[in-house]
Amino acid sequence: MAGPKSSLTFSSLQKYTRKRQLYAKNGFYIAINATGEVTGTSDESCLNAVLQFLSIGPDLIAIWGLKAKKYLAVDNKGKIFATEAERKECVFREFFGKNFYNIFRTCHSDADGKGWYLSVDENGRITAEKVSYSDEPRLHFIVKTLKDQEESEVKEKDPADTLKSQNSNKRCDKKTAKDFGLPSSEIVWIMQQPYHFEGSMSSTPSPPSSSCVSGSSASTGEWTGSGEYSTS
């Protein structure tokens, strides 16, 4: 039986930010420049490499350059760019890959249902690739917590303090009813009903009916179940 429809939109969800750095396995940090250029830098102190991770939904994030004030994005041809606008090209699905490295795949897919993976080559060039094997080292990242953010999180022991901190860290700018260009019908699974899947996945499942956030496995990016789900 299909899950219930929802009027949930991203603007009605609490979107909290995490200040992080995205460190590639080959030694480069992803940096977003004010001009919108996305590059790799080996300088850990580079301000353009300070990013904010916005939680959009289960396993879904948007990556915001704190200094550039732009989102990291991948267009429908696999080109990396940065933009101030919230759109579906800015949304990534975050996986744990081999040896617990983080892997980032676009929320949107091509005509064949394949998404693009964030990649950094040995020269620090940032690209998006469609690969059949996601254990490639160039796809592997470590999400590093900045020291000041880490200290802040350690201090948050009292629930009231935690709530206060969350409210101060969340983005306060009001957006339209369809943040990031994703219709509410595509995020109905964000509701708290438990779904049952006839199949298995290596990350948090999502209904295969979603055209933008289809279920996928961390190793292949492909749905491994029968596609049936229910709320029973």
Backbone as JSON, one array per atom type, in Angstrom:
{
  "sequence": "MAGPKSSLTFSSLQKYTRKRQLYAKNGFYIAINATGEVTGTSDESCLNAVLQFLSIGPDLIAIWGLKAKKYLAVDNKGKIFATEAERKECVFREFFGKNFYNIFRTCHSDADGKGWYLSVDENGRITAEKVSYSDEPRLHFIVKTLKDQEESEVKEKDPADTLKSQNSNKRCDKKTAKDFGLPSSEIVWIMQQPYHFEGSMSSTPSPPSSSCVSGSSASTGEWTGSGEYSTS",
  "N": [[0.84, -1.18, 0.0], [0.47, 2.22, -0.75], [2.32, 4.97, 0.61], [1.13, 7.67, 2.75], [-0.01, 10.78, 1.37], [1.56, 13.97, 1.57], [1.66, 17.35, 2.76], [4.03, 18.41, 3.25], [6.76, 20.59, 2.84], [10.03, 21.78, 1.96], [10.43, 24.25, 3.15], [8.92, 24.06, 5.39], [10.26, 22.4, 7.01], [12.68, 21.86, 9.62], [15.79, 23.15, 9.13], [18.91, 22.57, 9.89], [22.26, 23.67, 10.29], [25.6, 22.47, 9.77], [28.86, 23.22, 10.43], [31.53, 22.52, 8.43], [34.4, 20.89, 6.82], [35.19, 19.59, 3.65], [37.09, 17.03, 2.98], [39.12, 15.52, 0.68], [40.2, 12.17, -0.08], [42.6, 12.16, -1.42], [43.94, 14.38, -0.5], [42.98, 17.03, -0.82], [40.94, 19.91, -0.11], [37.55, 20.75, -0.67], [36.7, 23.8, -2.11], [34.75, 26.76, -2.38], [34.64, 29.48, -4.37], [34.11, 33.09, -4.39], [33.41, 33.85, -6.93], [32.02, 31.74, -7.87], [33.43, 29.6, -8.7], [34.45, 26.25, -8.26], [36.88, 24.63, -6.54], [39.84, 22.64, -5.7], [41.77, 22.71, -2.76], [44.84, 22.57, -0.97], [45.25, 23.87, 1.31], [44.47, 23.96, 4.53], [43.53, 26.05, 6.08], [42.13, 27.68, 4.42], [39.59, 29.98, 3.82], [37.6, 29.74, 1.95], [37.12, 27.1, 1.92], [35.57, 26.48, 4.03], [32.6, 25.1, 4.87], [29.01, 24.81, 5.04], [26.84, 22.31, 6.05], [23.63, 21.55, 5.18], [20.89, 19.94, 6.49], [18.59, 18.28, 4.63], [16.87, 16.15, 4.44], [16.43, 12.64, 5.32], [19.58, 11.37, 4.88], [20.0, 13.3, 2.94], [21.55, 16.23, 1.81], [22.48, 19.72, 1.52], [25.18, 21.69, 0.37], [26.81, 24.46, 1.46], [28.8, 27.22, 0.69], [30.44, 29.04, 3.04], [31.82, 31.52, 2.97], [31.63, 32.29, 0.27], [28.91, 32.29, -0.03], [27.27, 30.6, -1.54], [25.76, 27.7, -3.03], [27.08, 24.42, -3.49], [26.78, 22.69, -6.53], [25.52, 20.47, -9.11], [24.91, 20.29, -12.51], [22.43, 19.12, -14.99], [24.03, 17.92, -16.82], [26.2, 17.05, -15.61], [28.03, 18.97, -14.84], [30.02, 20.79, -12.58], [29.13, 23.49, -10.46], [28.49, 26.63, -8.72], [25.89, 28.19, -6.88], [23.58, 30.74, -5.81], [20.96, 30.19, -5.57], [18.39, 28.06, -4.28], [17.94, 24.88, -5.35], [17.14, 21.76, -7.04], [19.5, 20.76, -8.05], [21.36, 21.27, -6.15], [21.2, 19.43, -4.17], [22.39, 16.62, -2.46], [22.89, 13.1, -2.01], [24.13, 11.48, 0.78], [26.47, 8.98, 1.45], [27.97, 6.22, 3.25], [30.95, 4.85, 2.29], [33.42, 2.43, 1.29], [35.56, 1.47, 3.97], [34.43, 3.4, 5.52], [34.52, 5.95, 4.41], [33.09, 9.04, 3.27], [30.7, 9.42, 0.67], [29.35, 11.24, -2.02], [26.48, 11.65, -3.86], [24.58, 12.94, -6.57], [21.26, 14.2, -6.09], [19.48, 14.35, -8.2], [19.01, 12.65, -11.38], [20.18, 11.25, -14.55], [18.67, 10.55, -17.81], [18.76, 7.81, -17.78], [18.52, 7.17, -15.19], [20.78, 7.41, -13.63], [22.99, 8.89, -11.3], [25.36, 11.55, -10.49], [28.61, 11.44, -9.06], [30.46, 13.19, -6.59], [33.82, 14.11, -7.17], [37.38, 14.19, -6.82], [40.36, 14.78, -8.45], [43.89, 13.82, -8.76], [45.15, 16.24, -9.06], [43.64, 18.05, -7.77], [41.36, 18.86, -9.05], [37.91, 19.42, -9.23], [35.23, 17.39, -10.02], [32.24, 15.86, -11.39], [31.18, 12.6, -11.56], [29.83, 9.82, -13.39], [29.78, 6.7, -12.31], [30.27, 3.14, -12.17], [31.29, 1.85, -10.09], [31.65, 2.64, -6.91], [33.77, 2.61, -5.14], [36.03, 3.87, -5.9], [38.98, 5.65, -5.13], [39.07, 8.44, -5.64], [36.54, 9.33, -5.19], [36.16, 9.42, -2.53], [35.67, 10.91, 0.64], [36.43, 12.74, 3.65], [34.49, 14.07, 6.15], [35.2, 16.8, 7.86], [35.11, 18.17, 11.09], [35.13, 21.51, 12.13], [37.29, 23.11, 14.49], [36.18, 25.05, 16.29], [33.47, 24.53, 15.97], [33.34, 21.92, 16.87], [34.02, 22.18, 19.56], [31.84, 23.66, 20.39], [29.77, 21.81, 20.02], [30.45, 19.86, 21.87], [30.03, 21.16, 24.27], [27.31, 21.29, 24.4], [25.29, 19.96, 26.38], [23.05, 20.16, 28.02], [19.6, 19.81, 27.33], [18.06, 22.12, 26.87], [20.02, 23.96, 26.21], [20.96, 22.79, 23.89], [18.72, 23.03, 22.18], [18.57, 25.8, 22.07], [20.99, 26.4, 20.79], [20.59, 25.1, 18.33], [18.47, 26.58, 17.3], [19.75, 28.98, 16.94], [21.57, 28.38, 15.0], [20.22, 27.57, 12.73], [19.21, 28.19, 9.33], [17.74, 31.27, 8.67], [16.52, 32.56, 6.58], [13.62, 33.04, 4.63], [12.07, 30.81, 2.38], [10.6, 29.7, -0.75], [7.6, 27.68, -1.18], [8.46, 25.41, -2.36], [11.2, 24.53, -1.81], [14.43, 24.17, -3.17], [13.35, 23.2, -5.5], [12.03, 20.76, -5.4], [9.11, 18.97, -5.54], [6.54, 18.53, -3.03], [5.44, 16.02, -3.14], [7.52, 14.4, -3.72], [8.92, 14.17, -1.43], [7.51, 12.9, 0.48], [8.21, 10.73, 2.0], [9.71, 11.67, 4.08], [8.18, 11.9, 6.3], [7.33, 10.39, 9.47], [6.4, 7.74, 9.37], [7.04, 4.25, 9.52], [8.56, 2.56, 6.87], [8.24, -0.44, 4.97], [10.32, -2.52, 3.16], [10.58, -4.73, 0.42], [13.29, -5.95, 0.01], [16.76, -5.01, 0.11], [18.97, -2.47, 1.32], [22.0, -0.58, 1.47], [21.98, 1.8, 2.71], [19.94, 4.39, 4.26], [16.59, 3.75, 3.36], [14.46, 4.91, 0.67], [11.37, 5.66, -0.99], [11.03, 4.08, -4.18], [9.48, 5.34, -6.02], [9.99, 8.01, -6.16], [11.12, 10.49, -8.28], [13.34, 11.97, -8.01], [14.76, 11.47, -5.68], [15.5, 8.72, -5.57], [15.72, 5.37, -4.22], [18.85, 3.93, -3.35], [21.9, 2.02, -3.41], [24.94, 2.13, -1.48], [27.14, 1.19, -2.81], [26.56, 0.84, -5.52], [24.66, 2.67, -6.33], [22.22, 1.94, -7.26], [18.82, 0.81, -6.99], [18.03, -1.96, -4.94], [15.92, -3.52, -4.2], [12.52, -4.81, -4.61], [10.96, -2.68, -5.11], [8.54, -2.33, -3.87], [6.66, -0.96, -1.23], [5.36, -0.31, 2.04], [3.25, 1.0, 4.63], [2.63, -0.56, 6.68]],
  "CA": [[0.0, 0.0, 0.0], [1.3, 3.42, -0.9], [2.39, 5.82, 1.78], [0.21, 8.8, 2.72], [0.49, 12.0, 0.75], [1.89, 14.97, 2.58], [1.82, 18.73, 2.3], [5.35, 18.85, 3.7], [7.7, 21.2, 1.9], [11.3, 22.02, 2.65], [10.37, 25.45, 3.98], [8.24, 23.72, 6.64], [11.15, 21.53, 7.77], [13.78, 22.51, 10.32], [17.04, 22.89, 8.41], [20.02, 22.99, 10.72], [23.53, 23.65, 9.58], [26.81, 21.95, 10.42], [30.04, 23.83, 9.82], [32.42, 21.41, 8.14], [35.28, 20.92, 5.66], [35.09, 18.35, 2.87], [38.48, 16.67, 2.72], [39.23, 14.37, -0.22], [41.18, 11.16, 0.31], [43.9, 12.47, -2.03], [44.61, 15.5, 0.16], [42.45, 18.35, -1.16], [39.68, 20.37, 0.44], [36.68, 21.42, -1.64], [36.55, 25.22, -1.83], [33.83, 27.48, -3.25], [35.07, 30.87, -4.44], [33.05, 34.09, -4.54], [33.03, 33.9, -8.35], [31.25, 30.55, -8.19], [34.34, 28.53, -9.1], [34.64, 25.2, -7.26], [38.25, 24.14, -6.72], [40.44, 21.9, -4.61], [42.9, 23.39, -2.15], [45.54, 21.8, 0.06], [45.37, 24.77, 2.45], [43.43, 23.67, 5.51], [43.03, 27.29, 6.65], [41.45, 28.46, 3.38], [38.23, 30.32, 4.22], [36.66, 29.27, 0.93], [36.9, 25.67, 2.16], [34.66, 26.33, 5.17], [31.29, 24.81, 4.29], [27.91, 24.47, 5.95], [26.0, 21.21, 5.58], [22.24, 21.72, 5.55], [20.15, 18.69, 6.45], [17.36, 18.45, 3.87], [16.05, 14.98, 4.75], [17.29, 11.49, 5.61], [20.71, 11.17, 3.96], [20.03, 14.34, 1.92], [22.16, 17.46, 2.29], [22.94, 20.76, 0.6], [26.49, 22.16, 0.83], [26.82, 25.92, 1.31], [30.08, 27.87, 0.94], [30.15, 30.07, 4.03], [32.36, 32.81, 2.53], [31.09, 32.61, -1.06], [27.45, 32.36, 0.08], [26.74, 29.87, -2.69], [25.64, 26.25, -2.88], [27.72, 23.5, -4.43], [25.73, 22.11, -7.36], [25.87, 19.73, -10.33], [23.79, 20.43, -13.44], [21.94, 17.87, -15.57], [25.05, 17.36, -17.71], [27.32, 16.65, -14.77], [28.98, 20.07, -14.65], [30.07, 21.38, -11.24], [29.05, 24.95, -10.39], [27.98, 27.13, -7.44], [24.76, 29.07, -7.11], [22.92, 31.27, -4.62], [19.58, 29.71, -5.58], [18.11, 26.71, -3.8], [17.37, 24.1, -6.44], [17.41, 20.34, -6.84], [20.89, 20.47, -8.42], [22.19, 21.51, -4.97], [20.93, 18.41, -3.17], [23.2, 15.41, -2.59], [22.67, 11.99, -1.08], [25.4, 11.16, 1.45], [26.63, 7.57, 1.78], [29.23, 5.71, 3.76], [31.53, 3.89, 1.37], [34.41, 1.5, 1.83], [36.37, 2.01, 5.07], [33.66, 4.48, 6.14], [34.65, 7.25, 3.76], [31.83, 9.6, 2.79], [30.51, 9.51, -0.77], [28.25, 12.16, -2.29], [25.86, 11.42, -5.16], [23.53, 13.92, -6.82], [19.88, 13.79, -5.87], [18.85, 14.18, -9.52], [19.64, 11.64, -12.23], [20.02, 11.44, -15.99], [17.54, 9.82, -18.4], [18.91, 6.4, -17.45], [18.38, 7.0, -13.75], [22.09, 7.41, -12.98], [23.41, 10.17, -10.77], [26.78, 11.89, -10.56], [29.33, 11.4, -7.78], [31.53, 14.18, -6.41], [35.13, 13.49, -7.38], [38.56, 15.07, -6.82], [41.49, 14.05, -9.02], [45.18, 13.99, -8.08], [45.57, 17.63, -9.2], [42.71, 18.9, -7.03], [40.24, 19.29, -9.91], [36.63, 18.91, -8.76], [34.33, 17.0, -11.1], [31.14, 14.96, -11.04], [31.33, 11.44, -12.44], [28.91, 8.68, -13.35], [30.64, 5.52, -12.2], [29.58, 1.91, -11.8], [31.96, 1.3, -8.91], [31.86, 3.82, -6.07], [34.92, 2.45, -4.25], [37.16, 4.6, -6.46], [39.51, 6.57, -4.12], [38.81, 9.85, -5.94], [35.18, 9.64, -4.75], [36.12, 9.27, -1.08], [35.87, 12.14, 1.4], [36.26, 12.79, 5.1], [33.82, 15.3, 6.56], [35.94, 17.24, 9.04], [34.48, 19.18, 11.95], [36.03, 22.59, 12.5], [37.58, 23.07, 15.92], [35.22, 25.84, 17.05], [32.19, 23.84, 15.92], [33.48, 20.73, 17.7], [33.95, 22.62, 20.95], [30.46, 24.07, 20.63], [28.94, 20.62, 20.12], [30.8, 19.17, 23.11], [29.45, 21.9, 25.38], [25.85, 21.18, 24.37], [24.87, 18.79, 27.14], [21.7, 20.42, 28.49], [18.65, 19.86, 26.21], [17.66, 23.5, 26.6], [21.15, 24.59, 25.52], [21.0, 22.22, 22.55], [17.66, 23.66, 21.4], [18.95, 27.19, 21.86], [22.05, 26.41, 19.79], [20.02, 24.73, 17.04], [17.69, 27.7, 16.8], [20.64, 30.06, 16.53], [22.36, 27.94, 13.86], [19.44, 27.25, 11.53], [19.07, 29.27, 8.37], [16.51, 32.01, 8.98], [15.93, 33.16, 5.4], [12.41, 32.36, 4.2], [12.12, 30.35, 1.0], [9.3, 29.39, -1.32], [7.0, 26.43, -0.73], [9.14, 24.28, -3.0], [12.65, 24.73, -1.7], [15.3, 23.34, -4.0], [12.64, 22.73, -6.69], [11.53, 19.4, -5.24], [7.71, 18.97, -5.11], [6.32, 17.83, -1.77], [5.13, 14.62, -3.43], [8.76, 13.66, -3.82], [9.56, 14.05, -0.12], [6.52, 12.38, 1.42], [8.85, 9.73, 2.86], [10.36, 12.31, 5.22], [7.31, 11.7, 7.45], [7.91, 9.43, 10.4], [5.86, 6.39, 9.27], [8.05, 3.27, 9.13], [8.31, 1.87, 5.61], [8.77, -1.8, 4.86], [10.79, -2.75, 1.8], [10.9, -6.1, 0.02], [14.62, -5.85, -0.57], [17.71, -4.48, 1.09], [19.81, -1.38, 0.88], [23.1, -0.34, 2.39], [21.81, 3.09, 3.36], [18.55, 4.63, 4.6], [15.77, 3.58, 2.17], [13.46, 5.88, 0.29], [10.52, 5.03, -1.98], [11.54, 4.11, -5.53], [8.61, 6.13, -6.88], [10.5, 9.37, -6.24], [11.92, 10.68, -9.48], [14.56, 12.72, -7.73], [15.51, 10.91, -4.57], [15.25, 7.29, -5.62], [16.53, 4.55, -3.33], [20.06, 3.44, -3.99], [22.87, 1.42, -2.5], [26.17, 2.91, -1.41], [28.18, 0.67, -3.7], [26.22, 0.89, -6.94], [23.75, 3.75, -6.64], [21.02, 1.38, -7.85], [17.85, 0.21, -6.09], [18.26, -3.4, -4.91], [14.72, -4.23, -3.79], [11.51, -5.0, -5.64], [10.28, -1.42, -5.35], [7.29, -2.28, -3.14], [6.81, -0.53, 0.15], [4.08, -0.11, 2.71], [3.36, 1.63, 5.96], [2.14, -1.52, 7.67]],
  "C": [[0.88, 1.23, 0.0], [1.26, 4.25, 0.37], [1.47, 7.01, 1.64], [0.84, 9.99, 2.04], [0.68, 13.06, 1.82], [1.99, 16.34, 1.96], [3.16, 19.29, 2.74], [6.14, 19.48, 2.56], [8.96, 21.5, 2.69], [11.24, 23.25, 3.54], [9.67, 25.17, 5.3], [9.1, 22.82, 7.52], [12.2, 22.37, 8.5], [15.07, 22.15, 9.61], [18.2, 23.45, 9.23], [21.33, 22.83, 9.97], [24.64, 23.08, 10.45], [28.0, 22.55, 9.7], [31.12, 22.77, 9.67], [33.43, 21.79, 7.04], [35.17, 19.57, 4.97], [36.48, 18.02, 2.35], [38.55, 15.4, 1.88], [40.34, 13.44, 0.23], [42.56, 11.48, -0.26], [44.51, 13.79, -1.55], [44.11, 16.89, -0.15], [41.13, 18.63, -0.43], [38.85, 20.99, -0.68], [36.47, 22.86, -1.2], [35.61, 25.85, -2.85], [34.22, 28.95, -3.22], [33.89, 31.81, -4.67], [32.55, 34.19, -5.97], [32.16, 32.72, -8.76], [32.11, 29.39, -8.65], [34.51, 27.54, -7.95], [35.99, 24.55, -7.52], [38.67, 23.26, -5.56], [41.63, 22.67, -4.07], [43.52, 22.49, -1.09], [45.71, 22.61, 1.34], [44.2, 24.57, 3.41], [42.79, 24.93, 6.07], [42.28, 28.16, 5.64], [39.99, 28.7, 3.77], [37.19, 29.84, 3.22], [36.32, 27.79, 1.1], [36.03, 25.41, 3.39], [33.24, 26.22, 4.62], [30.26, 24.6, 5.4], [27.09, 23.36, 5.3], [24.58, 21.44, 6.09], [21.53, 20.39, 5.42], [18.8, 18.93, 5.78], [16.37, 17.34, 4.18], [16.97, 13.84, 5.07], [18.32, 11.25, 4.52], [20.83, 12.25, 2.89], [20.59, 15.63, 2.5], [22.35, 18.45, 1.15], [24.22, 21.33, 1.21], [26.65, 23.62, 0.45], [28.22, 26.45, 1.62], [29.88, 29.07, 1.84], [30.64, 31.45, 3.57], [31.75, 33.23, 1.19], [29.59, 32.84, -1.04], [26.78, 31.76, -1.17], [26.69, 28.38, -2.36], [26.5, 25.53, -3.91], [26.62, 22.8, -5.21], [26.32, 21.37, -8.55], [24.68, 19.81, -11.27], [23.43, 19.09, -14.08], [22.86, 17.29, -16.64], [26.29, 16.95, -16.94], [28.37, 17.72, -14.55], [28.86, 20.64, -13.24], [29.94, 22.89, -11.34], [28.57, 25.34, -8.99], [26.9, 28.15, -7.72], [24.19, 29.56, -5.79], [21.51, 30.71, -4.48], [19.46, 28.31, -5.01], [17.37, 25.96, -4.9], [17.79, 22.65, -6.29], [18.84, 19.96, -7.19], [21.84, 20.64, -7.24], [22.07, 20.39, -3.93], [21.72, 17.14, -3.48], [22.73, 14.36, -1.6], [24.04, 11.57, -0.53], [25.42, 9.69, 1.87], [27.91, 7.35, 2.58], [29.73, 4.66, 2.79], [32.5, 2.97, 2.07], [35.28, 2.19, 2.88], [35.75, 3.27, 5.68], [33.99, 5.87, 5.61], [33.27, 7.72, 3.32], [31.84, 9.7, 1.28], [29.28, 10.36, -1.02], [27.76, 11.98, -3.73], [24.74, 12.44, -5.34], [22.16, 13.33, -6.53], [19.2, 13.52, -7.21], [19.66, 13.21, -10.37], [19.46, 11.99, -13.7], [18.84, 10.61, -16.49], [17.58, 8.33, -18.07], [18.82, 6.13, -15.95], [19.69, 6.98, -12.99], [22.46, 8.81, -12.51], [24.9, 10.37, -10.91], [27.37, 11.9, -9.16], [30.38, 12.51, -7.74], [32.88, 13.48, -6.47], [36.22, 14.55, -7.34], [39.74, 14.28, -7.37], [42.79, 14.4, -8.3], [45.72, 15.41, -8.18], [44.63, 18.59, -8.47], [41.55, 19.4, -7.86], [38.95, 18.61, -9.45], [35.74, 18.6, -9.96], [33.18, 16.19, -10.53], [31.17, 13.82, -12.05], [30.16, 10.47, -12.29], [29.78, 7.43, -13.38], [29.8, 4.31, -11.8], [30.14, 1.32, -10.51], [32.36, 2.46, -8.01], [32.98, 3.67, -5.06], [36.18, 3.11, -4.82], [37.66, 5.62, -5.43], [39.18, 8.04, -4.38], [37.4, 10.29, -5.53], [35.08, 9.71, -3.23], [36.48, 10.57, -0.36], [35.79, 11.86, 2.9], [35.59, 14.12, 5.42], [34.43, 15.72, 7.89], [35.17, 18.34, 9.78], [35.5, 20.25, 12.3], [36.15, 22.66, 14.02], [36.55, 23.85, 16.74], [33.85, 25.19, 17.08], [32.21, 22.62, 16.84], [33.36, 21.09, 19.17], [32.53, 23.01, 21.32], [29.56, 22.86, 20.84], [29.21, 19.85, 21.41], [30.13, 19.84, 24.3], [27.94, 21.72, 25.48], [25.4, 19.9, 25.06], [23.43, 18.95, 27.62], [20.76, 20.51, 27.3], [18.22, 21.27, 25.85], [18.76, 24.24, 25.85], [21.23, 24.1, 24.09], [19.97, 22.89, 21.66], [18.0, 25.1, 21.08], [20.0, 27.3, 20.76], [21.51, 26.09, 18.42], [19.25, 25.9, 16.45], [18.56, 28.84, 16.32], [21.41, 29.7, 15.27], [21.54, 27.71, 12.6], [19.35, 28.46, 10.61], [17.73, 29.95, 8.58], [15.85, 32.61, 7.75], [14.74, 32.34, 4.94], [12.52, 32.01, 2.74], [10.71, 30.06, 0.52], [8.82, 28.03, -0.82], [7.67, 25.21, -1.34], [10.65, 24.53, -3.01], [13.4, 23.72, -2.56], [14.56, 22.72, -5.19], [12.12, 21.32, -6.6], [10.09, 19.44, -4.75], [7.53, 18.16, -3.83], [6.0, 16.37, -1.99], [6.38, 13.76, -3.48], [9.46, 13.51, -2.48], [8.57, 13.55, 0.92], [7.14, 11.41, 2.41], [9.61, 10.33, 4.02], [9.5, 12.16, 6.48], [7.78, 10.49, 8.26], [7.28, 8.04, 10.35], [6.96, 5.43, 8.87], [7.67, 2.58, 7.83], [8.91, 0.48, 5.65], [9.12, -2.06, 3.41], [11.05, -4.23, 1.57], [12.25, -6.08, -0.7], [15.54, -5.28, 0.48], [18.52, -3.38, 0.47], [20.92, -1.21, 1.89], [23.06, 1.05, 2.97], [20.32, 3.26, 3.64], [17.67, 4.56, 3.37], [14.85, 4.76, 1.92], [12.65, 5.29, -0.84], [11.05, 5.15, -3.39], [10.7, 4.94, -6.47], [9.09, 7.55, -7.04], [11.42, 9.51, -7.43], [13.24, 11.34, -9.19], [15.4, 12.08, -6.65], [15.24, 9.42, -4.49], [16.17, 6.54, -4.68], [17.75, 4.04, -4.05], [20.98, 2.84, -2.96], [24.16, 2.2, -2.55], [27.2, 2.44, -2.41], [27.86, 0.85, -5.17], [25.36, 2.08, -7.32], [22.45, 3.25, -7.23], [20.14, 0.75, -6.77], [17.99, -1.31, -6.13], [17.04, -4.2, -4.49], [13.73, -4.34, -4.93], [10.77, -3.73, -5.96], [8.95, -1.32, -4.64], [7.56, -1.78, -1.73], [5.44, -0.31, 0.73], [4.32, 0.56, 4.04], [2.87, 0.69, 7.04], [3.27, -2.02, 8.55]]
}
